[in-house]
Amino acid sequence: MKRPAIPALPATARTTSRVVALTSLLAVAALSTTGCNGLVGGSAEGDDKGPIVLGMAIPMSGSSADTGPYMKNGAQLAVDEINAKGGILGRKLRLQVEDDACDPKTAVAAANKLVAAHAAVSVGGYCSGATLPTLPIFDKRKIPMVIPAANSNQLVSQHLKHVFLINGTGSQQAAAAVAWLSKDGAKKVAVMNDNTSYSKDIADLTWAKLGTTGAPAKAVEEAVNPGESDYSPNVTSVLKSSPDYIYWTGYYQEGGLLIRQFRQAGYKGKFLVGDGSVDPKLVKIAGAEHGEGVLATMTQTPQTTPGAGSWIASYRGEFGAEPGPYSTQSYDAVRVAAEAITKAGSTDGDKVTASLEAMDGFKTFSGPLKFTADHTLSNGGFVILGVEDGQFVLRDSLK
């Protein structure tokens, strides 16, 4: 498939890309010293007889560690279901999870472990900033990536042959945010990010849409340094612009702190947060009285997906816990990978990639799957959730 030309990036994105490129080169160089050259992908034994390995690099530690188990369990549920039916190509599936801690260096190490384990397909990816440097590692080995959660536009702007997103993109999330802000009557919007690839991508795209015809006016765009405990300088700066809506595009740890500190500073307007903040921890950190009513741009969660009751019961029965954000997307990533391998009749990376590109109508929680030429979904499927009694529930389907 002929790939479109890579568009020019803004200065900030180019800076990030240079960092990513340097990290990637180091990662590939490190890989070349691990003795992995020439390995046959797709099975724990490096041949075509053992279980087919699906690799998953996700945060099992660090500030986003609460999300990792949701994704791991969702993926494992799909693996168990497929294996119970006999597996694929006469072989069972095996899920191998490695902790990327949402950290680029840790993610590179995790990706190298999955390559060394002969992963046939990567079904991981939560933090975009950690997923980005793993792209060339998997792509160089012709290991297809079916990314279930990370959604920065930078993931596909490199136009790597083996990279696919089954989550909506940053552009689609920004469009959903502006559509909601307009629909909800926002007058003046402040946009805040945490300077990560994921967060800044959505913030910049949203900021560019504000002030255009039919959209709310711009207040201020503000970035914070993640990991701090006192954001009062940022809070003061934003409040000076008098927004009636604040859109936070970073993760839930900082999001919870910001919501609490804005309310304590007297802010009476509304909060909208991005999908990285859709986690029960956001409300706990913000405080129940401050978290109630917070809105979010998000793809459907298991609890808001029509007809997902039996799936939730299966998940609960298997793991003794409730599913959470990106459980269904991770479940679908495994099923999509298995379907592509089955159609390819092989774990050969190029053949599986061609099978993914040809996929048309495969049923997922997000609807019938068909990839665009950029290996993204034509419809991001973003909806608006809202916190009610401490839980994220569907507020508006944006239809």
Disulfide bonds with the S-S distance in Angstrom:
Cys102-Cys127 1.77
